Amino acid sequence: SHLDELEYLVNSIDYLRQSHQNIRNREQKAQHLLSTALIGLGLWRIDGDFVTANLAYAQIVGRKEDEMPSLNYWDDIVVEEDVAAEKQQLTVLKAGERYGPVEKEYRHKDGYYVPVRLSALIVEKEGEHYAWSYVENISSQKWVIMELQQAKQKADESNLAKSQFLANMSHELRTPMNTIVGYTEMLEDEIKECDRIHLLQDVKSVHAAAKHLLGLIDGILDISKIEAGKMELYTERFDLKAMIQHTITTIQ
């Protein structure tokens, strides 16, 4: 009947209206997600003209979000010396293929360069190829790396200064220690020639302690040799009993 046809028409119109509203809602949600994403998201043709970019992308290059569609990726964003190589890589990619991730620099509106990490998906629409790009500002990461490199450099310089100090100090200490060793050897000879043999063991203890200390000083000097990669190892015979006795005497 006429009323049934009218009701069907009204229901159809209402259905179309609801469908259109749902599509608009989905578009608004997608646009909201795009605008509020913390990572830079942008769509631009392979020739460089931007279609859209979110706020995070715009902030990376010091622009307003509504400025982005008027920009060209190659002319306004990419550092000049990177344009030719990146163009060549992108133009050979087919729809569905990915570019990156790569680290590069973008030009900020104020003139300085911003380090970024870029990934892109090549998409095709009406015969045109586009790059749907994902861009992350890695300035803070670069600063951390640079600070770590500076800290390492300072640590290396401090370590070198320590080694030089130890080497210089050890050379200075060797002179008086050699004097003590030399004089105790002379005293041992003098005591053996006189009737004061009871003093010999004490002098021997001083001599052994002085030789031990001289060995420790030589060990400190070895640090600089080890760090320079010039330490040479060699084997030699020694008196185990005497070494143990000297150790006991030093501890006592």
Backbone hydrogen bonds in HBPLUS format (Angstrom, degrees):
<---DONOR---> <-ACCEPTOR-->    atom                        ^
c    i                          cat <-CA-CA->   ^        H-A-AA   ^      H-
h    n   atom  resd res      DA  || num        DHA   H-A  angle D-A-AA Bond
n    s   type  num  typ     dist DA aas  dist angle  dist       angle   num
A0005-GLU N   A0001-SER O   3.05 MM   4  6.34 157.9  2.10 150.1 156.0     1
A0006-LEU N   A0002-HIS O   2.95 MM   4  6.19 152.9  2.02 146.2 154.0     2
A0007-GLU N   A0003-LEU O   2.86 MM   4  6.09 157.4  1.91 148.6 154.7     3
A0008-TYR N   A0004-ASP O   2.90 MM   4  6.09 156.4  1.95 146.3 152.9     4
A0009-LEU N   A0005-GLU O   2.91 MM   4  6.13 152.4  1.98 143.1 150.8     5
A0010-VAL N   A0006-LEU O   2.88 MM   4  6.15 159.7  1.92 149.7 155.1     6
A0011-ASN N   A0007-GLU O   2.87 MM   4  6.09 164.0  1.89 150.6 155.1     7
A0012-SER N   A0008-TYR O   2.89 MM   4  6.07 150.7  1.97 142.3 150.8     8
A0013-ILE N   A0009-LEU O   2.91 MM   4  6.16 159.9  1.95 149.8 155.0     9
A0014-ASP N   A0010-VAL O   2.88 MM   4  6.12 160.3  1.91 150.9 156.8    10
A0015-TYR N   A0011-ASN O   2.84 MM   4  6.04 150.1  1.93 142.6 151.2    11
A0016-LEU N   A0012-SER O   2.87 MM   4  6.15 159.3  1.91 150.3 155.8    12
A0017-ARG N   A0013-ILE O   2.84 MM   4  6.06 153.7  1.91 146.8 154.9    13
A0018-GLN N   A0014-ASP O   2.87 MM   4  6.10 159.9  1.91 147.0 152.2    14
A0019-SER N   A0015-TYR O   2.83 MM   4  6.06 157.5  1.88 148.4 155.1    15
A0020-HIS N   A0016-LEU O   2.84 MM   4  6.02 160.3  1.87 148.4 153.7    16
A0021-GLN N   A0017-ARG O   2.88 MM   4  6.11 155.1  1.94 147.2 154.5    17
A0022-ASN N   A0018-GLN O   2.85 MM   4  6.10 154.0  1.92 148.3 155.4    18
A0023-ILE N   A0019-SER O   2.95 MM   4  6.22 157.1  2.00 148.2 154.3    19
A0024-ARG N   A0020-HIS O   2.93 MM   4  6.20 158.6  1.97 147.2 153.2    20
A0025-ASN N   A0021-GLN O   2.81 MM   4  6.05 153.8  1.88 146.7 154.5    21
A0026-ARG N   A0022-ASN O   2.88 MM   4  6.15 158.1  1.93 148.7 154.3    22
A0027-GLU N   A0023-ILE O   2.90 MM   4  6.15 155.4  1.96 147.8 155.1    23
A0028-GLN N   A0024-ARG O   2.83 MM   4  6.06 154.9  1.89 148.5 155.4    24
A0029-LYS N   A0025-ASN O   2.86 MM   4  6.12 156.5  1.92 148.8 155.2    25
A0030-ALA N   A0026-ARG O   2.87 MM   4  6.06 160.6  1.90 147.4 153.1    26
A0031-GLN N   A0027-GLU O   2.82 MM   4  6.01 156.3  1.88 146.0 153.0    27
A0032-HIS N   A0028-GLN O   2.80 MM   4  5.97 150.1  1.89 142.4 151.2    28
A0033-LEU N   A0029-LYS O   2.88 MM   4  6.14 161.6  1.91 151.2 155.5    29
A0034-LEU N   A0030-ALA O   2.91 MM   4  6.12 155.2  1.97 144.1 151.5    30
A0035-SER N   A0031-GLN O   2.86 MM   4  6.03 158.7  1.91 147.2 152.8    31
A0036-THR N   A0032-HIS O   2.95 MM   4  6.06 153.5  2.02 150.5 157.0    32
A0037-ALA N   A0033-LEU O   3.07 MM   4  5.87 119.5  2.46 139.6 150.1    33
A0040-GLY N   A0135-VAL O   2.90 MM  95  4.71 133.8  2.12 172.6 160.0    34
A0135-VAL N   A0040-GLY O   2.76 MM  95  4.71 170.8  1.77 143.4 146.4    35
A0054-ASN N   A0041-LEU O   2.91 MM  13  5.65 157.9  1.96 162.8 170.0    36
A0042-GLY N   A0133-SER O   3.11 MM  91  5.22 159.5  2.15 137.3 141.8    37
A0133-SER N   A0042-GLY O   2.74 MM  91  5.22 156.4  1.79 167.3 168.2    38
A0043-LEU N   A0052-THR O   2.78 MM   9  5.34 167.7  1.79 156.2 158.0    39
A0051-VAL N   A0043-LEU O   2.73 MM   8  5.47 171.8  1.74 155.5 154.8    40
A0052-THR N   A0043-LEU O   3.24 MM   9  5.34 160.0  2.28 140.1 144.7    41
A0044-TRP N   A0131-ALA O   3.17 MM  87  5.50 159.6  2.22 140.1 145.5    42
A0131-ALA N   A0044-TRP O   2.76 MM  87  5.50 167.1  1.78 161.7 164.5    43
A0045-ARG N   A0049-ASP O   2.85 MM   4  5.39 153.9  1.92 159.2 154.4    44
A0048-GLY N   A0045-ARG O   2.71 MM   3  5.23 158.0  1.76 115.9 123.5    45
A0046-ILE N   A0129-HIS O   3.06 MM  83  5.94 153.9  2.13 153.4 146.8    46
A0073-TYR N   A0048-GLY O   2.59 MM  25  4.45 170.3  1.60 131.3 130.4    47
A0050-PHE N   A0071-LEU O   3.31 MM  21  6.11 165.3  2.33 164.0 160.3    48
A0058-ALA N   A0054-ASN O   3.09 MM   4  6.41 164.6  2.12 152.8 157.2    49
A0059-GLN N   A0055-LEU O   2.86 MM   4  6.10 156.0  1.92 154.8 161.2    50
A0060-ILE N   A0056-ALA O   3.20 MM   4  6.41 145.5  2.33 141.3 149.2    51
A0060-ILE N   A0057-TYR O   3.17 MM   3  5.31 125.2  2.49  98.1 111.6    52
A0061-VAL N   A0058-ALA O   3.22 MM   3  5.55 129.2  2.49 102.6 113.9    53
A0063-ARG N   A0058-ALA O   2.78 MM   5  4.83 173.2  1.78 143.2 140.9    54
A0062-GLY N   A0059-GLN O   3.13 MM   3  4.76 162.0  2.17  97.7 102.6    55
A0109-LYS N   A0061-VAL O   2.93 MM  48  5.92 142.3  2.07 124.8 133.2    56
A0067-GLU N   A0064-LYS O   3.00 MM   3  5.27 152.3  2.07 107.4 116.3    57
A0068-MET N   A0065-GLU O   3.36 MM   3  5.72 147.5  2.47 106.1 113.6    58
A0070-SER N   A0067-GLU O   3.03 MM   3  5.75 151.3  2.12 121.7 130.2    59
A0071-LEU N   A0068-MET O   2.94 MM   3  5.31 167.6  1.95 120.8 124.6    60
A0076-ASP N   A0072-ASN O   2.80 MM   4  5.54 160.9  1.84 159.0 162.4    61
A0077-ILE N   A0073-TYR O   3.17 MM   4  5.05 145.7  2.30 121.4 128.7    62
A0078-VAL N   A0073-TYR O   3.12 MM   5  6.37 163.9  2.15 171.6 175.9    63
A0107-ARG N   A0077-ILE O   2.70 MM  30  5.15 161.4  1.73 152.0 158.5    64
A0082-ASP N   A0079-VAL O   2.87 MM   3  5.57 156.4  1.93 125.4 133.1    65
A0083-VAL N   A0080-GLU O   3.20 MM   3  5.49 156.2  2.26 110.7 117.4    66
A0086-GLU N   A0082-ASP O   3.10 MM   4  6.16 166.4  2.12 158.1 162.4    67
A0087-LYS N   A0083-VAL O   2.89 MM   4  5.95 161.3  1.92 157.6 163.2    68
A0088-GLN N   A0084-ALA O   3.08 MM   4  6.23 161.3  2.12 146.7 151.6    69
A0089-GLN N   A0085-ALA O   3.14 MM   4  6.39 153.9  2.21 143.7 150.3    70
A0090-LEU N   A0086-GLU O   2.97 MM   4  6.15 159.7  2.01 151.7 156.8    71
A0091-THR N   A0087-LYS O   2.97 MM   4  6.04 162.8  2.00 156.9 160.6    72
A0093-LEU N   A0090-LEU O   3.17 MM   3  5.44 155.5  2.23 107.7 115.1    73
A0097-GLU N   A0094-LYS O   2.99 MM   3  5.63 161.1  2.02 140.8 143.3    74
A0096-GLY N   A0122-ILE O   2.66 MM  26  5.44 174.8  1.67 151.7 151.4    75
A0122-ILE N   A0097-GLU O   2.97 MM  25  5.64 175.1  1.97 171.9 173.5    76
A0099-TYR N   A0120-ALA O   2.78 MM  21  5.01 160.1  1.82 147.7 151.9    77
A0120-ALA N   A0099-TYR O   2.83 MM  21  5.01 150.3  1.92 149.5 153.6    78
A0102-VAL N   A0118-LEU O   2.88 MM  16  5.34 149.5  1.97 143.9 153.0    79
A0118-LEU N   A0102-VAL O   2.78 MM  16  5.34 162.7  1.81 161.4 162.4    80
A0104-LYS N   A0116-VAL O   2.97 MM  12  5.56 160.0  2.01 152.6 158.9    81
A0116-VAL N   A0104-LYS O   2.86 MM  12  5.56 167.3  1.88 149.3 152.7    82
A0106-TYR N   A0114-VAL O   2.87 MM   8  5.14 159.5  1.91 142.5 146.5    83
A0114-VAL N   A0106-TYR O   2.81 MM   8  5.14 160.8  1.85 149.4 155.9    84
A0108-HIS N   A0112-TYR O   2.84 MM   4  5.47 166.9  1.86 172.6 176.9    85
A0111-GLY N   A0108-HIS O   2.92 MM   3  5.40 164.8  1.94 117.6 121.7    86
A0138-ILE N   A0115-PRO O   3.05 MM  23  5.70 158.4  2.10 136.4 142.0    87
A0117-ARG N   A0136-GLU O   2.87 MM  19  5.16 150.4  1.96 143.1 152.9    88
A0136-GLU N   A0117-ARG O   2.98 MM  19  5.16 155.7  2.04 142.0 149.9    89
A0119-SER N   A0134-TYR O   2.94 MM  15  5.13 151.8  2.02 146.7 155.2    90
A0134-TYR N   A0119-SER O   2.67 MM  15  5.13 161.7  1.70 165.0 165.6    91
A0121-LEU N   A0132-TRP O   2.94 MM  11  5.13 157.2  1.99 132.8 139.0    92
A0132-TRP N   A0121-LEU O   2.86 MM  11  5.13 178.8  1.86 152.1 152.0    93
A0123-VAL N   A0130-TYR O   2.89 MM   7  5.20 161.1  1.93 141.2 147.6    94
A0130-TYR N   A0123-VAL O   2.74 MM   7  5.20 164.8  1.76 158.0 161.5    95
A0125-LYS N   A0128-GLU O   2.86 MM   3  5.28 159.4  1.90 152.0 158.8    96
A0128-GLU N   A0125-LYS O   2.97 MM   3  5.28 164.9  1.99 117.4 120.3    97
A0142-LYS N   A0138-ILE O   2.95 MM   4  6.25 156.9  2.01 153.6 160.2    98
A0143-TRP N   A0139-SER O   2.91 MM   4  6.22 150.5  1.99 149.8 158.4    99
A0144-VAL N   A0140-SER O   2.99 MM   4  6.27 155.3  2.05 146.8 153.0   100
A0145-ILE N   A0141-GLN O   2.97 MM   4  6.27 161.3  2.01 150.0 154.7   101
A0146-MET N   A0142-LYS O   2.91 MM   4  6.12 159.2  1.95 146.7 152.6   102
A0147-GLU N   A0143-TRP O   2.81 MM   4  6.04 156.6  1.87 149.3 156.0   103
A0148-LEU N   A0144-VAL O   2.88 MM   4  6.12 155.2  1.94 149.3 156.2   104
A0149-GLN N   A0145-ILE O   2.92 MM   4  6.18 153.9  1.98 147.0 154.3   105
A0150-GLN N   A0146-MET O   2.88 MM   4  6.15 155.6  1.94 147.7 154.4   106
A0151-ALA N   A0147-GLU O   2.82 MM   4  6.03 154.9  1.88 145.8 153.2   107
A0152-LYS N   A0148-LEU O   2.87 MM   4  6.08 155.3  1.93 146.2 152.9   108
A0153-GLN N   A0149-GLN O   2.92 MM   4  6.13 155.5  1.98 144.2 151.1   109
A0154-LYS N   A0150-GLN O   2.92 MM   4  6.18 159.1  1.96 148.7 154.0   110
A0155-ALA N   A0151-ALA O   2.89 MM   4  6.11 153.7  1.96 145.2 152.9   111
A0156-ASP N   A0152-LYS O   2.83 MM   4  6.08 156.4  1.89 150.5 156.7   112
A0157-GLU N   A0153-GLN O   2.90 MM   4  6.15 158.0  1.94 148.4 154.7   113
A0158-SER N   A0154-LYS O   2.82 MM   4  6.03 156.3  1.88 146.3 153.2   114
A0159-ASN N   A0155-ALA O   2.83 MM   4  6.00 155.7  1.89 145.8 152.8   115
A0160-LEU N   A0156-ASP O   2.91 MM   4  6.12 154.0  1.97 145.8 152.7   116
A0161-ALA N   A0157-GLU O   2.92 MM   4  6.17 158.7  1.96 147.4 153.3   117
A0162-LYS N   A0158-SER O   2.91 MM   4  6.16 152.9  1.99 146.0 153.6   118
A0163-SER N   A0159-ASN O   2.96 MM   4  6.22 159.2  2.00 147.1 152.3   119
A0164-GLN N   A0160-LEU O   2.88 MM   4  6.14 160.6  1.92 153.0 158.4   120
A0165-PHE N   A0161-ALA O   2.89 MM   4  6.06 155.2  1.95 144.9 152.1   121
A0166-LEU N   A0162-LYS O   2.88 MM   4  6.14 164.4  1.91 154.2 158.0   122
A0167-ALA N   A0163-SER O   2.88 MM   4  6.07 159.9  1.92 147.8 153.8   123
A0168-ASN N   A0164-GLN O   2.90 MM   4  6.08 166.1  1.92 150.1 153.9   124
A0169-MET N   A0165-PHE O   2.79 MM   4  5.94 166.0  1.81 154.4 159.0   125
A0170-SER N   A0166-LEU O   2.79 MM   4  5.86 157.0  1.84 145.8 152.7   126
A0171-HIS N   A0167-ALA O   3.05 MM   4  6.27 156.7  2.10 147.4 153.0   127
A0172-GLU N   A0168-ASN O   3.06 MM   4  6.36 155.0  2.13 146.4 153.2   128
A0173-LEU N   A0169-MET O   2.89 MM   4  6.19 150.1  1.98 148.9 157.5   129
A0174-ARG N   A0170-SER O   3.01 MM   4  6.17 141.5  2.16 145.5 154.9   130
A0177-MET N   A0173-LEU O   3.23 MM   4  6.35 161.3  2.27 153.0 158.6   131
A0178-ASN N   A0174-ARG O   2.84 MM   4  5.89 156.0  1.90 149.6 155.3   132
A0179-THR N   A0175-THR O   3.16 MM   4  6.42 147.2  2.27 142.2 151.3   133
A0180-ILE N   A0176-PRO O   2.96 MM   4  6.31 154.4  2.03 148.2 154.1   134
A0181-VAL N   A0177-MET O   2.92 MM   4  6.18 165.9  1.94 153.7 157.3   135
A0182-GLY N   A0178-ASN O   2.87 MM   4  5.99 161.2  1.91 144.2 149.9   136
A0183-TYR N   A0179-THR O   2.90 MM   4  6.10 163.1  1.93 151.8 156.1   137
A0184-THR N   A0180-ILE O   2.96 MM   4  6.11 158.7  2.01 150.3 156.0   138
A0185-GLU N   A0181-VAL O   3.10 MM   4  6.30 151.6  2.18 145.8 153.2   139
A0186-MET N   A0182-GLY O   3.07 MM   4  6.37 151.2  2.15 142.8 150.9   140
A0187-LEU N   A0183-TYR O   2.81 MM   4  6.08 152.6  1.89 147.0 155.0   141
A0188-GLU N   A0184-THR O   2.91 MM   4  6.11 152.0  1.99 143.6 150.5   142
A0189-ASP N   A0185-GLU O   3.21 MM   4  6.50 156.0  2.27 142.6 147.9   143
A0190-GLU N   A0186-MET O   2.96 MM   4  6.27 155.0  2.03 146.9 154.3   144
A0191-ILE N   A0187-LEU O   2.79 MM   4  5.99 162.9  1.82 155.4 159.5   145
A0192-LYS N   A0188-GLU O   3.05 MM   4  6.20 156.3  2.11 145.8 151.9   146
A0193-GLU N   A0190-GLU O   3.12 MM   3  5.26 133.0  2.35  97.5 110.1   147
A0194-CYS N   A0191-ILE O   3.17 MM   3  5.24 148.0  2.28 100.3 109.5   148
A0199-LEU N   A0196-ARG O   3.15 MM   3  5.97 165.5  2.17 120.4 124.8   149
A0200-LEU N   A0197-ILE O   2.93 MM   3  5.30 159.0  1.97 114.5 121.5   150
A0203-VAL N   A0199-LEU O   3.16 MM   4  6.46 161.5  2.20 155.5 160.6   151
A0204-LYS N   A0200-LEU O   2.84 MM   4  6.08 155.2  1.90 150.7 158.7   152
A0205-SER N   A0201-GLN O   2.88 MM   4  6.14 147.2  1.99 144.2 152.7   153
A0206-VAL N   A0202-ASP O   3.03 MM   4  6.38 155.8  2.09 146.8 152.8   154
A0207-HIS N   A0203-VAL O   2.82 MM   4  6.08 161.5  1.85 151.4 157.1   155
A0208-ALA N   A0204-LYS O   2.80 MM   4  6.02 158.6  1.84 147.8 153.6   156
A0209-ALA N   A0205-SER O   2.89 MM   4  6.09 161.8  1.92 148.8 153.7   157
A0210-ALA N   A0206-VAL O   2.87 MM   4  6.05 156.4  1.93 149.0 155.9   158
A0211-LYS N   A0207-HIS O   2.92 MM   4  6.17 157.0  1.97 148.3 154.5   159
A0212-HIS N   A0208-ALA O   2.87 MM   4  6.09 153.0  1.94 145.3 153.4   160
A0213-LEU N   A0209-ALA O   2.86 MM   4  6.11 159.0  1.91 147.8 153.2   161
A0214-LEU N   A0210-ALA O   2.88 MM   4  6.08 151.5  1.96 143.6 152.1   162
A0215-GLY N   A0211-LYS O   2.93 MM   4  6.19 143.4  2.07 140.7 150.4   163
A0215-GLY N   A0212-HIS O   3.09 MM   3  5.02 119.4  2.48  91.1 106.2   164
A0216-LEU N   A0212-HIS O   2.99 MM   4  6.43 146.4  2.11 144.4 153.6   165
A0217-ILE N   A0213-LEU O   2.97 MM   4  6.31 154.9  2.04 148.5 155.1   166
A0218-ASP N   A0214-LEU O   2.97 MM   4  6.25 154.9  2.03 143.4 150.4   167
A0219-GLY N   A0215-GLY O   2.92 MM   4  6.20 143.0  2.06 139.3 149.9   168
A0220-ILE N   A0216-LEU O   2.99 MM   4  6.40 145.1  2.12 145.6 154.3   169
A0221-LEU N   A0217-ILE O   3.04 MM   4  6.41 153.9  2.11 147.5 154.7   170
A0222-ASP N   A0218-ASP O   3.02 MM   4  6.34 133.1  2.24 137.4 150.2   171
A0223-ILE N   A0220-ILE O   3.07 MM   3  5.50 149.9  2.16 107.7 116.1   172
A0225-LYS N   A0222-ASP O   3.03 MM   3  4.96 116.2  2.45  92.8 109.1   173
A0226-ILE N   A0222-ASP O   2.81 MM   4  6.10 156.2  1.86 156.8 163.3   174
A0227-GLU N   A0223-ILE O   2.97 MM   4  6.24 165.8  1.99 157.2 160.1   175
A0228-ALA N   A0224-SER O   3.08 MM   4  6.15 137.4  2.27 134.0 144.8   176
A0230-LYS N   A0225-LYS O   2.85 MM   5  5.07 157.7  1.90 157.4 154.3   177
A0229-GLY N   A0226-ILE O   2.99 MM   3  5.03 154.0  2.06 102.1 110.3   178
A0243-MET N   A0239-ASP O   3.00 MM   4  6.24 157.3  2.05 151.7 158.5   179
A0244-ILE N   A0240-LEU O   2.95 MM   4  6.22 161.3  1.98 155.1 159.3   180
A0245-GLN N   A0241-LYS O   2.97 MM   4  6.19 160.1  2.01 148.8 154.7   181
A0246-HIS N   A0242-ALA O   2.86 MM   4  6.07 157.6  1.91 149.1 155.3   182
A0247-THR N   A0243-MET O   2.96 MM   4  6.19 153.6  2.03 144.7 152.0   183
A0248-ILE N   A0244-ILE O   2.93 MM   4  6.22 162.9  1.96 152.9 156.9   184
A0249-THR N   A0245-GLN O   2.90 MM   4  6.10 162.3  1.93 150.0 155.2   185
A0250-THR N   A0246-HIS O   2.94 MM   4  6.13 158.0  1.99 147.5 153.2   186
A0251-ILE N   A0247-THR O   3.01 MM   4  6.28 162.3  2.04 152.6 157.0   187
A0252-GLN N   A0248-ILE O   2.85 MM   4  6.07 161.8  1.89 154.0 159.5   188
